[in-house]
Amino acid sequence: MDIKYEDALKELEAILSRMEGAQRDFSESIKDVKRAQELIKHCKSILKENEVELDKILNNEELQ
């Protein structure tokens, strides 16, 4: 998936708003849930990558 973290969060917020809103078609809700799942997985991956990178930076500073 090639989407920035911030954009993924905005899309997740939009999905949440739609799901909290008026009555929706069940198949559209299922599509939103699947997309939200993909976006959450993507965001977690980005966070993990950044955590590893930050740990490397901090550990390198501690060694100096």
PQR file of N, CA, C, O and H, with PARSE charges and radii, in Angstrom:
ATOM      1  N   MET A   1       0.865  -1.172   0.000 -0.4000 1.5000
ATOM      2  CA  MET A   1       0.000   0.000   0.000 -0.0000 2.0000
ATOM      3  C   MET A   1       0.906   1.228   0.000  0.5500 1.7000
ATOM      4  O   MET A   1       1.848   1.312   0.787 -0.5500 1.4000
ATOM      5  N   ASP A   2       0.625   2.145  -0.855 -0.4000 1.5000
ATOM      6  CA  ASP A   2       1.449   3.342  -0.984 -0.0000 2.0000
ATOM      7  C   ASP A   2       0.634   4.568  -0.603  0.5500 1.7000
ATOM      8  O   ASP A   2       0.196   5.335  -1.460 -0.5500 1.4000
ATOM      9  H   ASP A   2      -0.141   2.077  -1.494  0.4000 1.0000
ATOM     10  N   ILE A   3       0.439   4.737   0.704 -0.4000 1.5000
ATOM     11  CA  ILE A   3      -0.328   5.871   1.218 -0.0000 2.0000
ATOM     12  C   ILE A   3       0.351   6.346   2.501  0.5500 1.7000
ATOM     13  O   ILE A   3       0.781   5.539   3.325 -0.5500 1.4000
ATOM     14  H   ILE A   3       0.795   4.114   1.401  0.4000 1.0000
ATOM     15  N   LYS A   4       0.439   7.648   2.654 -0.4000 1.5000
ATOM     16  CA  LYS A   4       1.073   8.200   3.848 -0.0000 2.0000
ATOM     17  C   LYS A   4       0.196   7.921   5.071  0.5500 1.7000
ATOM     18  O   LYS A   4      -1.022   7.767   4.972 -0.5500 1.4000
ATOM     19  H   LYS A   4       0.090   8.304   1.985  0.4000 1.0000
ATOM     20  N   TYR A   5       0.858   7.863   6.220 -0.4000 1.5000
ATOM     21  CA  TYR A   5       0.190   7.595   7.485 -0.0000 2.0000
ATOM     22  C   TYR A   5      -0.958   8.573   7.718  0.5500 1.7000
ATOM     23  O   TYR A   5      -2.070   8.172   8.061 -0.5500 1.4000
ATOM     24  H   TYR A   5       1.847   7.989   6.301  0.4000 1.0000
ATOM     25  N   GLU A   6      -0.676   9.856   7.528 -0.4000 1.5000
ATOM     26  CA  GLU A   6      -1.688  10.891   7.776 -0.0000 2.0000
ATOM     27  C   GLU A   6      -2.901  10.720   6.861  0.5500 1.7000
ATOM     28  O   GLU A   6      -4.041  10.916   7.280 -0.5500 1.4000
ATOM     29  H   GLU A   6       0.228  10.182   7.249  0.4000 1.0000
ATOM     30  N   ASP A   7      -2.638  10.355   5.612 -0.4000 1.5000
ATOM     31  CA  ASP A   7      -3.740  10.145   4.666 -0.0000 2.0000
ATOM     32  C   ASP A   7      -4.558   8.908   5.034  0.5500 1.7000
ATOM     33  O   ASP A   7      -5.779   8.890   4.881 -0.5500 1.4000
ATOM     34  H   ASP A   7      -1.711  10.196   5.272  0.4000 1.0000
ATOM     35  N   ALA A   8      -3.876   7.889   5.516 -0.4000 1.5000
ATOM     36  CA  ALA A   8      -4.575   6.683   5.954 -0.0000 2.0000
ATOM     37  C   ALA A   8      -5.479   6.997   7.145  0.5500 1.7000
ATOM     38  O   ALA A   8      -6.612   6.522   7.215 -0.5500 1.4000
ATOM     39  H   ALA A   8      -2.884   7.904   5.640  0.4000 1.0000
ATOM     40  N   LEU A   9      -4.971   7.796   8.075 -0.4000 1.5000
ATOM     41  CA  LEU A   9      -5.794   8.171   9.226 -0.0000 2.0000
ATOM     42  C   LEU A   9      -7.023   8.973   8.809  0.5500 1.7000
ATOM     43  O   LEU A   9      -8.120   8.755   9.324 -0.5500 1.4000
ATOM     44  H   LEU A   9      -4.050   8.181   8.018  0.4000 1.0000
ATOM     45  N   LYS A  10      -6.831   9.904   7.869 -0.4000 1.5000
ATOM     46  CA  LYS A  10      -7.972  10.683   7.382 -0.0000 2.0000
ATOM     47  C   LYS A  10      -9.017   9.781   6.740  0.5500 1.7000
ATOM     48  O   LYS A  10     -10.216   9.971   6.940 -0.5500 1.4000
ATOM     49  H   LYS A  10      -5.940  10.081   7.451  0.4000 1.0000
ATOM     50  N   GLU A  11      -8.557   8.801   5.969 -0.4000 1.5000
ATOM     51  CA  GLU A  11      -9.503   7.875   5.340 -0.0000 2.0000
ATOM     52  C   GLU A  11     -10.219   7.035   6.390  0.5500 1.7000
ATOM     53  O   GLU A  11     -11.416   6.774   6.268 -0.5500 1.4000
ATOM     54  H   GLU A  11      -7.583   8.647   5.807  0.4000 1.0000
ATOM     55  N   LEU A  12      -9.494   6.610   7.421 -0.4000 1.5000
ATOM     56  CA  LEU A  12     -10.123   5.858   8.510 -0.0000 2.0000
ATOM     57  C   LEU A  12     -11.187   6.703   9.213  0.5500 1.7000
ATOM     58  O   LEU A  12     -12.263   6.205   9.545 -0.5500 1.4000
ATOM     59  H   LEU A  12      -8.522   6.821   7.521  0.4000 1.0000
ATOM     60  N   GLU A  13     -10.884   7.966   9.433 -0.4000 1.5000
ATOM     61  CA  GLU A  13     -11.858   8.856  10.063 -0.0000 2.0000
ATOM     62  C   GLU A  13     -13.102   9.009   9.194  0.5500 1.7000
ATOM     63  O   GLU A  13     -14.221   9.051   9.707 -0.5500 1.4000
ATOM     64  H   GLU A  13     -10.010   8.370   9.163  0.4000 1.0000
ATOM     65  N   ALA A  14     -12.909   9.093   7.884 -0.4000 1.5000
ATOM     66  CA  ALA A  14     -14.044   9.218   6.964 -0.0000 2.0000
ATOM     67  C   ALA A  14     -14.893   7.951   7.003  0.5500 1.7000
ATOM     68  O   ALA A  14     -16.122   8.019   6.998 -0.5500 1.4000
ATOM     69  H   ALA A  14     -12.000   9.060   7.467  0.4000 1.0000
ATOM     70  N   ILE A  15     -14.241   6.810   7.042 -0.4000 1.5000
ATOM     71  CA  ILE A  15     -14.976   5.538   7.120 -0.0000 2.0000
ATOM     72  C   ILE A  15     -15.784   5.486   8.406  0.5500 1.7000
ATOM     73  O   ILE A  15     -16.950   5.092   8.398 -0.5500 1.4000
ATOM     74  H   ILE A  15     -13.243   6.754   7.047  0.4000 1.0000
ATOM     75  N   LEU A  16     -15.165   5.882   9.506 -0.4000 1.5000
ATOM     76  CA  LEU A  16     -15.856   5.871  10.792 -0.0000 2.0000
ATOM     77  C   LEU A  16     -17.074   6.787  10.768  0.5500 1.7000
ATOM     78  O   LEU A  16     -18.138   6.428  11.272 -0.5500 1.4000
ATOM     79  H   LEU A  16     -14.217   6.202   9.513  0.4000 1.0000
ATOM     80  N   SER A  17     -16.917   7.958  10.186 -0.4000 1.5000
ATOM     81  CA  SER A  17     -18.045   8.892  10.082 -0.0000 2.0000
ATOM     82  C   SER A  17     -19.184   8.299   9.275  0.5500 1.7000
ATOM     83  O   SER A  17     -20.351   8.419   9.648 -0.5500 1.4000
ATOM     84  H   SER A  17     -16.053   8.249   9.776  0.4000 1.0000
ATOM     85  N   ARG A  18     -18.837   7.655   8.161 -0.4000 1.5000
ATOM     86  CA  ARG A  18     -19.880   7.020   7.335 -0.0000 2.0000
ATOM     87  C   ARG A  18     -20.587   5.920   8.112  0.5500 1.7000
ATOM     88  O   ARG A  18     -21.807   5.780   8.028 -0.5500 1.4000
ATOM     89  H   ARG A  18     -17.889   7.557   7.858  0.4000 1.0000
ATOM     90  N   MET A  19     -19.828   5.146   8.860 -0.4000 1.5000
ATOM     91  CA  MET A  19     -20.424   4.017   9.580 -0.0000 2.0000
ATOM     92  C   MET A  19     -21.288   4.489  10.743  0.5500 1.7000
ATOM     93  O   MET A  19     -22.250   3.817  11.116 -0.5500 1.4000
ATOM     94  H   MET A  19     -18.837   5.260   8.928  0.4000 1.0000
ATOM     95  N   GLU A  20     -20.952   5.639  11.316 -0.4000 1.5000
ATOM     96  CA  GLU A  20     -21.745   6.174  12.419 -0.0000 2.0000
ATOM     97  C   GLU A  20     -22.983   6.913  11.915  0.5500 1.7000
ATOM     98  O   GLU A  20     -23.896   7.211  12.685 -0.5500 1.4000
ATOM     99  H   GLU A  20     -20.170   6.185  11.013  0.4000 1.0000
ATOM    100  N   GLY A  21     -23.003   7.201  10.633 -0.4000 1.5000
ATOM    101  CA  GLY A  21     -24.073   7.999  10.050 -0.0000 2.0000
ATOM    102  C   GLY A  21     -25.342   7.217   9.808  0.5500 1.7000
ATOM    103  O   GLY A  21     -25.646   6.237  10.488 -0.5500 1.4000
ATOM    104  H   GLY A  21     -22.262   6.959  10.007  0.4000 1.0000
ATOM    105  N   ALA A  22     -26.052   7.676   8.836 -0.4000 1.5000
ATOM    106  CA  ALA A  22     -27.369   7.129   8.498 -0.0000 2.0000
ATOM    107  C   ALA A  22     -27.283   5.663   8.082  0.5500 1.7000
ATOM    108  O   ALA A  22     -26.202   5.095   7.930 -0.5500 1.4000
ATOM    109  H   ALA A  22     -25.804   8.472   8.284  0.4000 1.0000
ATOM    110  N   GLN A  23     -28.443   5.088   7.908 -0.4000 1.5000
ATOM    111  CA  GLN A  23     -28.536   3.707   7.449 -0.0000 2.0000
ATOM    112  C   GLN A  23     -27.778   3.541   6.138  0.5500 1.7000
ATOM    113  O   GLN A  23     -27.878   4.373   5.236 -0.5500 1.4000
ATOM    114  H   GLN A  23     -29.321   5.550   8.031  0.4000 1.0000
ATOM    115  N   ARG A  24     -27.032   2.470   6.049 -0.4000 1.5000
ATOM    116  CA  ARG A  24     -26.222   2.243   4.860 -0.0000 2.0000
ATOM    117  C   ARG A  24     -26.494   0.857   4.323  0.5500 1.7000
ATOM    118  O   ARG A  24     -26.997  -0.026   5.018 -0.5500 1.4000
ATOM    119  H   ARG A  24     -26.951   1.794   6.781  0.4000 1.0000
ATOM    120  N   ASP A  25     -26.149   0.704   3.090 -0.4000 1.5000
ATOM    121  CA  ASP A  25     -26.233  -0.598   2.444 -0.0000 2.0000
ATOM    122  C   ASP A  25     -25.229  -1.541   3.108  0.5500 1.7000
ATOM    123  O   ASP A  25     -24.080  -1.169   3.345 -0.5500 1.4000
ATOM    124  H   ASP A  25     -25.740   1.421   2.526  0.4000 1.0000
ATOM    125  N   PHE A  26     -25.664  -2.736   3.397 -0.4000 1.5000
ATOM    126  CA  PHE A  26     -24.809  -3.698   4.089 -0.0000 2.0000
ATOM    127  C   PHE A  26     -23.528  -3.982   3.320  0.5500 1.7000
ATOM    128  O   PHE A  26     -22.455  -4.048   3.918 -0.5500 1.4000
ATOM    129  H   PHE A  26     -26.597  -3.038   3.204  0.4000 1.0000
ATOM    130  N   SER A  27     -23.618  -4.149   2.012 -0.4000 1.5000
ATOM    131  CA  SER A  27     -22.423  -4.465   1.228 -0.0000 2.0000
ATOM    132  C   SER A  27     -21.427  -3.300   1.247  0.5500 1.7000
ATOM    133  O   SER A  27     -20.217  -3.526   1.218 -0.5500 1.4000
ATOM    134  H   SER A  27     -24.490  -4.095   1.526  0.4000 1.0000
ATOM    135  N   GLU A  28     -21.918  -2.068   1.294 -0.4000 1.5000
ATOM    136  CA  GLU A  28     -21.022  -0.910   1.400 -0.0000 2.0000
ATOM    137  C   GLU A  28     -20.338  -0.889   2.762  0.5500 1.7000
ATOM    138  O   GLU A  28     -19.161  -0.546   2.867 -0.5500 1.4000
ATOM    139  H   GLU A  28     -22.901  -1.885   1.317  0.4000 1.0000
ATOM    140  N   SER A  29     -21.071  -1.252   3.791 -0.4000 1.5000
ATOM    141  CA  SER A  29     -20.484  -1.313   5.130 -0.0000 2.0000
ATOM    142  C   SER A  29     -19.385  -2.371   5.191  0.5500 1.7000
ATOM    143  O   SER A  29     -18.343  -2.154   5.811 -0.5500 1.4000
ATOM    144  H   SER A  29     -22.027  -1.530   3.706  0.4000 1.0000
ATOM    145  N   ILE A  30     -19.616  -3.503   4.555 -0.4000 1.5000
ATOM    146  CA  ILE A  30     -18.607  -4.566   4.523 -0.0000 2.0000
ATOM    147  C   ILE A  30     -17.358  -4.073   3.804  0.5500 1.7000
ATOM    148  O   ILE A  30     -16.243  -4.330   4.258 -0.5500 1.4000
ATOM    149  H   ILE A  30     -20.462  -3.679   4.052  0.4000 1.0000
ATOM    150  N   LYS A  31     -17.530  -3.372   2.697 -0.4000 1.5000
ATOM    151  CA  LYS A  31     -16.385  -2.813   1.965 -0.0000 2.0000
ATOM    152  C   LYS A  31     -15.605  -1.851   2.852  0.5500 1.7000
ATOM    153  O   LYS A  31     -14.374  -1.871   2.869 -0.5500 1.4000
ATOM    154  H   LYS A  31     -18.436  -3.164   2.329  0.4000 1.0000
ATOM    155  N   ASP A  32     -16.324  -1.012   3.586 -0.4000 1.5000
ATOM    156  CA  ASP A  32     -15.663  -0.064   4.478 -0.0000 2.0000
ATOM    157  C   ASP A  32     -14.890  -0.779   5.581  0.5500 1.7000
ATOM    158  O   ASP A  32     -13.770  -0.389   5.912 -0.5500 1.4000
ATOM    159  H   ASP A  32     -17.323  -0.996   3.572  0.4000 1.0000
ATOM    160  N   VAL A  33     -15.478  -1.810   6.140 -0.4000 1.5000
ATOM    161  CA  VAL A  33     -14.798  -2.558   7.206 -0.0000 2.0000
ATOM    162  C   VAL A  33     -13.516  -3.196   6.664  0.5500 1.7000
ATOM    163  O   VAL A  33     -12.478  -3.157   7.325 -0.5500 1.4000
ATOM    164  H   VAL A  33     -16.387  -2.127   5.871  0.4000 1.0000
ATOM    165  N   LYS A  34     -13.582  -3.776   5.480 -0.4000 1.5000
ATOM    166  CA  LYS A  34     -12.394  -4.385   4.875 -0.0000 2.0000
ATOM    167  C   LYS A  34     -11.324  -3.334   4.607  0.5500 1.7000
ATOM    168  O   LYS A  34     -10.144  -3.564   4.872 -0.5500 1.4000
ATOM    169  H   LYS A  34     -14.425  -3.808   4.943  0.4000 1.0000
ATOM    170  N   ARG A  35     -11.736  -2.176   4.081 -0.4000 1.5000
ATOM    171  CA  ARG A  35     -10.774  -1.110   3.800 -0.0000 2.0000
ATOM    172  C   ARG A  35     -10.171  -0.592   5.098  0.5500 1.7000
ATOM    173  O   ARG A  35      -8.967  -0.344   5.166 -0.5500 1.4000
ATOM    174  H   ARG A  35     -12.695  -1.989   3.866  0.4000 1.0000
ATOM    175  N   ALA A  36     -10.983  -0.430   6.115 -0.4000 1.5000
ATOM    176  CA  ALA A  36     -10.485   0.027   7.412 -0.0000 2.0000
ATOM    177  C   ALA A  36      -9.458  -0.951   7.963  0.5500 1.7000
ATOM    178  O   ALA A  36      -8.436  -0.542   8.514 -0.5500 1.4000
ATOM    179  H   ALA A  36     -11.961  -0.631   6.060  0.4000 1.0000
ATOM    180  N   GLN A  37      -9.730  -2.231   7.814 -0.4000 1.5000
ATOM    181  CA  GLN A  37      -8.792  -3.258   8.276 -0.0000 2.0000
ATOM    182  C   GLN A  37      -7.447  -3.126   7.561  0.5500 1.7000
ATOM    183  O   GLN A  37      -6.393  -3.225   8.189 -0.5500 1.4000
ATOM    184  H   GLN A  37     -10.560  -2.562   7.367  0.4000 1.0000
ATOM    185  N   GLU A  38      -7.488  -2.901   6.252 -0.4000 1.5000
ATOM    186  CA  GLU A  38      -6.257  -2.717   5.481 -0.0000 2.0000
ATOM    187  C   GLU A  38      -5.502  -1.474   5.950  0.5500 1.7000
ATOM    188  O   GLU A  38      -4.282  -1.501   6.113 -0.5500 1.4000
ATOM    189  H   GLU A  38      -8.344  -2.820   5.742  0.4000 1.0000
ATOM    190  N   LEU A  39      -6.233  -0.399   6.162 -0.4000 1.5000
ATOM    191  CA  LEU A  39      -5.608   0.851   6.589 -0.0000 2.0000
ATOM    192  C   LEU A  39      -4.996   0.739   7.978  0.5500 1.7000
ATOM    193  O   LEU A  39      -3.911   1.265   8.226 -0.5500 1.4000
ATOM    194  H   LEU A  39      -7.224  -0.377   6.030  0.4000 1.0000
ATOM    195  N   ILE A  40      -5.683   0.059   8.877 -0.4000 1.5000
ATOM    196  CA  ILE A  40      -5.159  -0.139  10.231 -0.0000 2.0000
ATOM    197  C   ILE A  40      -3.875  -0.957  10.180  0.5500 1.7000
ATOM    198  O   ILE A  40      -2.899  -0.626  10.853 -0.5500 1.4000
ATOM    199  H   ILE A  40      -6.564  -0.368   8.675  0.4000 1.0000
ATOM    200  N   LYS A  41      -3.874  -2.001   9.402 -0.4000 1.5000
ATOM    201  CA  LYS A  41      -2.674  -2.830   9.253 -0.0000 2.0000
ATOM    202  C   LYS A  41      -1.522  -1.990   8.692  0.5500 1.7000
ATOM    203  O   LYS A  41      -0.387  -2.092   9.156 -0.5500 1.4000
ATOM    204  H   LYS A  41      -4.667  -2.270   8.855  0.4000 1.0000
ATOM    205  N   HIS A  42      -1.824  -1.169   7.701 -0.4000 1.5000
ATOM    206  CA  HIS A  42      -0.816  -0.307   7.089 -0.0000 2.0000
ATOM    207  C   HIS A  42      -0.265   0.693   8.112  0.5500 1.7000
ATOM    208  O   HIS A  42       0.947   0.890   8.194 -0.5500 1.4000
ATOM    209  H   HIS A  42      -2.746  -1.086   7.324  0.4000 1.0000
ATOM    210  N   CYS A  43      -1.139   1.317   8.879 -0.4000 1.5000
ATOM    211  CA  CYS A  43      -0.708   2.287   9.883 -0.0000 2.0000
ATOM    212  C   CYS A  43       0.168   1.633  10.947  0.5500 1.7000
ATOM    213  O   CYS A  43       1.179   2.201  11.362 -0.5500 1.4000
ATOM    214  H   CYS A  43      -2.124   1.157   8.812  0.4000 1.0000
ATOM    215  N   LYS A  44      -0.219   0.449  11.382 -0.4000 1.5000
ATOM    216  CA  LYS A  44       0.586  -0.271  12.368 -0.0000 2.0000
ATOM    217  C   LYS A  44       1.975  -0.577  11.817  0.5500 1.7000
ATOM    218  O   LYS A  44       2.971  -0.482  12.534 -0.5500 1.4000
ATOM    219  H   LYS A  44      -1.039  -0.013  11.045  0.4000 1.0000
ATOM    220  N   SER A  45       2.030  -0.938  10.558 -0.4000 1.5000
ATOM    221  CA  SER A  45       3.311  -1.232   9.917 -0.0000 2.0000
ATOM    222  C   SER A  45       4.200   0.011   9.875  0.5500 1.7000
ATOM    223  O   SER A  45       5.392  -0.060  10.174 -0.5500 1.4000
ATOM    224  H   SER A  45       1.220  -1.015   9.977  0.4000 1.0000
ATOM    225  N   ILE A  46       3.617   1.135   9.506 -0.4000 1.5000
ATOM    226  CA  ILE A  46       4.373   2.390   9.462 -0.0000 2.0000
ATOM    227  C   ILE A  46       4.874   2.749  10.854  0.5500 1.7000
ATOM    228  O   ILE A  46       6.030   3.142  11.017 -0.5500 1.4000
ATOM    229  H   ILE A  46       2.649   1.193   9.263  0.4000 1.0000
ATOM    230  N   LEU A  47       4.019   2.618  11.848 -0.4000 1.5000
ATOM    231  CA  LEU A  47       4.419   2.934  13.216 -0.0000 2.0000
ATOM    232  C   LEU A  47       5.563   2.036  13.677  0.5500 1.7000
ATOM    233  O   LEU A  47       6.509   2.504  14.310 -0.5500 1.4000
ATOM    234  H   LEU A  47       3.080   2.299  11.715  0.4000 1.0000
ATOM    235  N   LYS A  48       5.476   0.765  13.362 -0.4000 1.5000
ATOM    236  CA  LYS A  48       6.534  -0.181  13.752 -0.0000 2.0000
ATOM    237  C   LYS A  48       7.853   0.180  13.072  0.5500 1.7000
ATOM    238  O   LYS A  48       8.903   0.180  13.715 -0.5500 1.4000
ATOM    239  H   LYS A  48       4.707   0.384  12.848  0.4000 1.0000
ATOM    240  N   GLU A  49       7.803   0.488  11.774 -0.4000 1.5000
ATOM    241  CA  GLU A  49       9.014   0.871  11.053 -0.0000 2.0000
ATOM    242  C   GLU A  49       9.639   2.121  11.671  0.5500 1.7000
ATOM    243  O   GLU A  49      10.855   2.195  11.841 -0.5500 1.4000
ATOM    244  H   GLU A  49       6.950   0.488  11.252  0.4000 1.0000
ATOM    245  N   ASN A  50       8.808   3.088  12.002 -0.4000 1.5000
ATOM    246  CA  ASN A  50       9.314   4.318  12.611 -0.0000 2.0000
ATOM    247  C   ASN A  50       9.856   4.071  14.010  0.5500 1.7000
ATOM    248  O   ASN A  50      10.836   4.698  14.413 -0.5500 1.4000
ATOM    249  H   ASN A  50       7.820   3.027  11.864  0.4000 1.0000
ATOM    250  N   GLU A  51       9.242   3.181  14.740 -0.4000 1.5000
ATOM    251  CA  GLU A  51       9.722   2.829  16.070 -0.0000 2.0000
ATOM    252  C   GLU A  51      11.110   2.204  15.987  0.5500 1.7000
ATOM    253  O   GLU A  51      11.995   2.543  16.774 -0.5500 1.4000
ATOM    254  H   GLU A  51       8.447   2.671  14.412  0.4000 1.0000
ATOM    255  N   VAL A  52      11.299   1.302  15.045 -0.4000 1.5000
ATOM    256  CA  VAL A  52      12.600   0.658  14.854 -0.0000 2.0000
ATOM    257  C   VAL A  52      13.642   1.702  14.471  0.5500 1.7000
ATOM    258  O   VAL A  52      14.750   1.703  15.007 -0.5500 1.4000
ATOM    259  H   VAL A  52      10.580   1.027  14.407  0.4000 1.0000
ATOM    260  N   GLU A  53      13.290   2.582  13.553 -0.4000 1.5000
ATOM    261  CA  GLU A  53      14.217   3.631  13.117 -0.0000 2.0000
ATOM    262  C   GLU A  53      14.576   4.556  14.271  0.5500 1.7000
ATOM    263  O   GLU A  53      15.739   4.926  14.432 -0.5500 1.4000
ATOM    264  H   GLU A  53      12.389   2.581  13.118  0.4000 1.0000
ATOM    265  N   LEU A  54      13.593   4.929  15.068 -0.4000 1.5000
ATOM    266  CA  LEU A  54      13.841   5.796  16.216 -0.0000 2.0000
ATOM    267  C   LEU A  54      14.722   5.102  17.242  0.5500 1.7000
ATOM    268  O   LEU A  54      15.621   5.723  17.808 -0.5500 1.4000
ATOM    269  H   LEU A  54      12.648   4.629  14.937  0.4000 1.0000
ATOM    270  N   ASP A  55      14.475   3.830  17.486 -0.4000 1.5000
ATOM    271  CA  ASP A  55      15.317   3.065  18.401 -0.0000 2.0000
ATOM    272  C   ASP A  55      16.770   3.034  17.926  0.5500 1.7000
ATOM    273  O   ASP A  55      17.693   3.160  18.731 -0.5500 1.4000
ATOM    274  H   ASP A  55      13.745   3.325  17.026  0.4000 1.0000
ATOM    275  N   LYS A  56      16.968   2.869  16.627 -0.4000 1.5000
ATOM    276  CA  LYS A  56      18.329   2.872  16.077 -0.0000 2.0000
ATOM    277  C   LYS A  56      18.996   4.216  16.321  0.5500 1.7000
ATOM    278  O   LYS A  56      20.159   4.276  16.720 -0.5500 1.4000
ATOM    279  H   LYS A  56      16.218   2.767  15.973  0.4000 1.0000
ATOM    280  N   ILE A  57      18.260   5.288  16.080 -0.4000 1.5000
ATOM    281  CA  ILE A  57      18.808   6.632  16.280 -0.0000 2.0000
ATOM    282  C   ILE A  57      19.166   6.848  17.749  0.5500 1.7000
ATOM    283  O   ILE A  57      20.261   7.311  18.069 -0.5500 1.4000
ATOM    284  H   ILE A  57      17.316   5.239  15.755  0.4000 1.0000
ATOM    285  N   LEU A  58      18.248   6.516  18.621 -0.4000 1.5000
ATOM    286  CA  LEU A  58      18.476   6.731  20.049 -0.0000 2.0000
ATOM    287  C   LEU A  58      19.604   5.852  20.569  0.5500 1.7000
ATOM    288  O   LEU A  58      20.412   6.308  21.378 -0.5500 1.4000
ATOM    289  H   LEU A  58      17.359   6.140  18.362  0.4000 1.0000
ATOM    290  N   ASN A  59      19.677   4.627  20.130 -0.4000 1.5000
ATOM    291  CA  ASN A  59      20.735   3.736  20.570 -0.0000 2.0000
ATOM    292  C   ASN A  59      22.088   4.205  20.065  0.5500 1.7000
ATOM    293  O   ASN A  59      23.092   4.081  20.765 -0.5500 1.4000
ATOM    294  H   ASN A  59      19.021   4.257  19.472  0.4000 1.0000
ATOM    295  N   ASN A  60      22.117   4.735  18.871 -0.4000 1.5000
ATOM    296  CA  ASN A  60      23.362   5.264  18.315 -0.0000 2.0000
ATOM    297  C   ASN A  60      23.837   6.464  19.113  0.5500 1.7000
ATOM    298  O   ASN A  60      25.037   6.613  19.346 -0.5500 1.4000
ATOM    299  H   ASN A  60      21.301   4.836  18.302  0.4000 1.0000
ATOM    300  N   GLU A  61      22.919   7.321  19.536 -0.4000 1.5000
ATOM    301  CA  GLU A  61      23.278   8.489  20.337 -0.0000 2.0000
ATOM    302  C   GLU A  61      23.808   8.060  21.704  0.5500 1.7000
ATOM    303  O   GLU A  61      24.725   8.685  22.237 -0.5500 1.4000
ATOM    304  H   GLU A  61      21.945   7.200  19.347  0.4000 1.0000
ATOM    305  N   GLU A  62      23.239   7.004  22.269 -0.4000 1.5000
ATOM    306  CA  GLU A  62      23.689   6.520  23.561 -0.0000 2.0000
ATOM    307  C   GLU A  62      25.110   5.971  23.502  0.5500 1.7000
ATOM    308  O   GLU A  62      25.850   6.042  24.484 -0.5500 1.4000
ATOM    309  H   GLU A  62      22.494   6.497  21.836  0.4000 1.0000
ATOM    310  N   LEU A  63      25.488   5.423  22.352 -0.4000 1.5000
ATOM    311  CA  LEU A  63      26.815   4.861  22.195 -0.0000 2.0000
ATOM    312  C   LEU A  63      27.881   5.938  22.036  0.5500 1.7000
ATOM    313  O   LEU A  63      29.065   5.675  22.245 -0.5500 1.4000
ATOM    314  H   LEU A  63      24.888   5.365  21.555  0.4000 1.0000
ATOM    315  N   GLN A  64      27.478   7.123  21.675 -0.4000 1.5000
ATOM    316  CA  GLN A  64      28.464   8.187  21.433 -0.0000 2.0000
ATOM    317  C   GLN A  64      28.800   8.930  22.696  0.5500 1.7000
ATOM    318  O   GLN A  64      29.612   9.855  22.671 -0.5500 1.4000
ATOM    319  H   GLN A  64      26.516   7.337  21.506  0.4000 1.0000
TER
END
